Amino acid sequence: MFSGIVEAVSAITRTQDLDNAVRIQVEKPPGFDDLRPGDSLACDGVCLTVEAFDPDHITLTLAAETLRVLRWPPSSSWLGKKLNLERSLRFGDRIHGHLVTGHVESLGEVLRAEPLGESFILELRLAESVLPYIWTKGSITVNGVSLTVNRVLNSTIEVCLIPETLKRTNLGSLKPGQFVNIEPDYMARAVVAAAKGLL
C-alpha cells in the first residue's frame, strides 16, 4: 500500500526481454538503503516487487498483465524513461496523499498540459471503466501521484499541480498525446461494487 506521495524520480538504465515479461533496472535513489528483496515499490504508480539491488540500481520485473495494461512501446525504447518511485507505507506512517494500491486500472490520455502561473494544469481523457469512481474533489492517482480532481466533464478530467509536485515528479514533462497510468480511488471502487451487489 502506498500514499501517492512520490519520493524520487529515477531513470530506467537497463531492460531485458523475457517470456511475456520485461526485467528492468532503475537508478537507486539516495536514501533507499532500507530496501529488501520482496519489497513493494511503486514505479509510476505500478506496484512492482524488488528482485535485487546494489548501491546503484534496483531490479524489478513487469509481468504480462502489467505490460498489457500499460501498453508501453518496445522495451528497447524504455532506456532513460523517468519513473516516479515510492516505497510502501509502514503502519504508523502519516498518510499525506490517499491510500493507493499500485494496481493501475488503465491509461489516461493527456489532452492539455500547460502552466497556469506557478501551477500546472493537466487535462486527461479517462477510460470508460474508471469513470464511475471519479468525482469532483475526489482523489485519483496519475503516474503514482495522488491528486485531487478539479473538474469532470464527460470522460475528461482536470487536475492542478502545485510547484512542489512539479519539482518532485515527472508530471511536469508531460505533453498532449502522451499517456499516463491511472488508478482510481480504491475505496470508491469498493463502495460502487457494494452498491451493485458485487462484493
C-alpha positions as CSV (number, residue, x, y, z in Angstrom):
1,M,0.0,0.0,0.0
2,F,1.2,3.5,-0.9
3,S,0.1,7.1,-0.4
4,G,0.7,8.6,-3.8
5,I,3.5,10.9,-2.4
6,V,6.5,10.4,-4.8
7,E,9.8,10.1,-3.1
8,A,12.2,10.2,-6.1
9,V,12.3,10.2,-9.9
10,S,14.7,7.7,-11.4
11,A,15.6,6.6,-14.9
12,I,15.5,3.1,-16.4
13,T,19.1,2.1,-17.1
14,R,18.7,-1.4,-18.5
15,T,16.0,-3.7,-19.9
16,Q,15.8,-7.4,-20.5
17,D,13.0,-9.0,-22.6
18,L,11.7,-12.3,-21.0
19,D,8.9,-14.6,-22.0
20,N,5.8,-12.4,-21.5
21,A,7.7,-10.1,-19.1
22,V,10.4,-7.4,-19.1
23,R,13.0,-7.1,-16.4
24,I,14.3,-3.5,-15.7
25,Q,16.9,-1.8,-13.7
26,V,16.4,1.7,-12.3
27,E,18.8,4.0,-10.6
28,K,18.6,3.6,-6.8
29,P,17.8,6.9,-5.2
30,P,19.8,8.2,-2.3
31,G,18.1,7.1,1.0
32,F,16.6,3.9,-0.5
33,D,19.0,1.8,1.5
34,D,16.3,0.0,3.6
35,L,15.1,-2.0,0.6
36,R,15.0,-5.8,0.8
37,P,14.3,-8.4,-1.9
38,G,10.5,-8.9,-2.0
39,D,9.6,-5.4,-1.0
40,S,7.0,-3.5,-3.0
41,L,8.0,-0.4,-4.9
42,A,5.6,1.8,-6.8
43,C,7.0,2.8,-10.2
44,D,4.9,5.4,-12.0
45,G,2.1,4.1,-9.8
46,V,2.6,0.4,-10.7
47,C,3.3,-1.9,-7.7
48,L,6.4,-3.9,-8.6
49,T,8.5,-6.3,-6.5
50,V,12.1,-5.6,-5.7
51,E,14.1,-8.6,-7.0
52,A,17.6,-7.4,-6.3
53,F,19.5,-4.2,-5.7
54,D,23.1,-2.9,-5.3
55,P,24.4,0.5,-4.4
56,D,23.4,2.0,-7.7
57,H,20.4,0.0,-9.1
58,I,17.1,-1.7,-8.3
59,T,16.0,-4.7,-10.4
60,L,12.2,-5.3,-11.0
61,T,10.1,-7.2,-13.5
62,L,6.9,-6.2,-15.3
63,A,4.7,-9.2,-15.8
64,A,2.3,-9.9,-18.7
65,E,-0.7,-8.3,-17.1
66,T,1.2,-5.1,-16.3
67,L,2.5,-4.9,-19.9
68,R,-1.0,-5.4,-21.2
69,V,-2.4,-2.6,-19.2
70,L,0.4,-0.1,-19.7
71,R,0.8,-0.7,-23.4
72,W,4.3,0.6,-23.4
73,P,6.3,0.6,-26.7
74,P,9.1,-2.0,-27.2
75,S,11.4,-2.2,-24.2
76,S,14.4,-1.0,-26.3
77,S,12.9,2.5,-26.1
78,W,12.5,2.5,-22.3
79,L,16.1,3.4,-21.6
80,G,16.2,6.8,-19.9
81,K,12.5,6.8,-19.1
82,K,12.0,8.6,-15.8
83,L,9.8,6.9,-13.3
84,N,8.1,8.2,-10.1
85,L,9.2,6.0,-7.2
86,E,7.6,5.4,-3.8
87,R,8.4,2.8,-1.2
88,S,5.5,1.1,0.5
89,L,3.9,2.5,3.6
90,R,4.7,1.4,7.2
91,F,2.0,1.1,9.8
92,G,2.0,4.2,11.8
93,D,3.3,6.4,8.9
94,R,1.5,9.7,8.2
95,I,-0.6,9.5,5.0
96,H,-0.2,12.7,3.2
97,G,-2.0,11.8,-0.1
98,H,-4.6,9.0,-0.1
99,L,-4.4,5.2,0.1
100,V,-3.1,3.8,-3.2
101,T,-2.8,0.1,-4.0
102,G,-0.4,0.3,-7.0
103,H,-2.9,-1.6,-9.2
104,V,-3.1,0.6,-12.3
105,E,-6.6,0.3,-13.8
106,S,-6.0,1.9,-17.3
107,L,-4.2,4.6,-19.2
108,G,-5.3,8.2,-19.5
109,E,-4.5,10.4,-22.5
110,V,-3.1,13.9,-21.9
111,L,-5.2,16.4,-23.7
112,R,-3.7,19.6,-22.2
113,A,-0.5,20.2,-20.2
114,E,0.3,23.9,-19.6
115,P,1.5,26.3,-16.9
116,L,-1.0,28.5,-15.1
117,G,1.2,30.9,-13.2
118,E,3.1,28.9,-10.7
119,S,0.7,26.0,-11.1
120,F,0.3,23.5,-13.9
121,I,-2.9,22.2,-15.5
122,L,-3.4,18.7,-16.8
123,E,-6.5,17.7,-18.7
124,L,-6.9,14.0,-19.2
125,R,-9.2,11.8,-21.1
126,L,-10.0,8.7,-19.0
127,A,-11.2,5.2,-20.0
128,E,-14.9,4.5,-19.5
129,S,-14.0,1.7,-17.0
130,V,-12.8,4.2,-14.3
131,L,-15.4,6.9,-14.7
132,P,-17.9,5.5,-12.1
133,Y,-15.1,6.1,-9.5
134,I,-14.3,9.7,-10.4
135,W,-16.0,12.8,-9.0
136,T,-15.1,16.5,-8.5
137,K,-12.8,16.9,-5.5
138,G,-12.3,13.2,-5.3
139,S,-8.8,11.5,-5.4
140,I,-7.1,10.0,-8.3
141,T,-3.6,8.6,-8.9
142,V,-1.7,9.7,-12.0
143,N,1.7,8.1,-12.6
144,G,1.7,7.2,-8.9
145,V,1.0,10.8,-7.8
146,S,-2.0,11.4,-5.5
147,L,-4.0,14.3,-7.0
148,T,-7.4,16.0,-6.5
149,V,-9.9,16.1,-9.4
150,N,-10.8,19.7,-10.1
151,R,-13.3,19.2,-12.8
152,V,-15.1,16.4,-14.5
153,L,-16.7,16.8,-17.9
154,N,-18.0,13.6,-19.6
155,S,-14.8,11.4,-19.9
156,T,-12.4,14.3,-19.3
157,I,-10.9,15.5,-16.0
158,E,-8.7,18.4,-15.0
159,V,-6.1,18.3,-12.2
160,C,-3.9,21.2,-11.0
161,L,-0.3,20.6,-9.9
162,I,1.5,22.7,-7.3
163,P,5.2,23.7,-7.7
164,E,6.3,21.0,-5.2
165,T,4.6,18.3,-7.2
166,L,6.3,19.6,-10.4
167,K,9.7,19.6,-8.7
168,R,9.3,16.1,-7.2
169,T,7.6,14.1,-10.1
170,N,7.7,13.5,-13.8
171,L,4.3,15.1,-14.5
172,G,5.6,18.5,-15.5
173,S,7.3,17.0,-18.6
174,L,4.0,15.6,-20.0
175,K,2.9,16.6,-23.4
176,P,-0.5,16.3,-25.2
177,G,-0.9,12.9,-26.8
178,Q,1.1,11.1,-24.2
179,F,-0.4,8.6,-21.8
180,V,-0.3,8.3,-18.0
181,N,-1.1,5.5,-15.6
182,I,-4.4,5.9,-13.8
183,E,-5.6,4.3,-10.5
184,P,-9.0,5.5,-9.2
185,D,-9.7,5.7,-5.5
186,Y,-9.9,2.0,-4.4
187,M,-12.4,2.9,-1.6
188,A,-14.7,4.4,-4.3
189,R,-14.4,1.2,-6.2
190,A,-15.4,-0.8,-3.2
191,V,-18.5,1.4,-2.5
192,V,-19.6,1.2,-6.1
193,A,-19.1,-2.6,-6.2
194,A,-21.1,-2.9,-2.9
195,A,-23.9,-0.8,-4.3
196,K,-24.1,-3.1,-7.3
197,G,-24.0,-6.2,-5.1
198,L,-20.7,-7.3,-6.5
199,L,-19.0,-7.8,-3.1
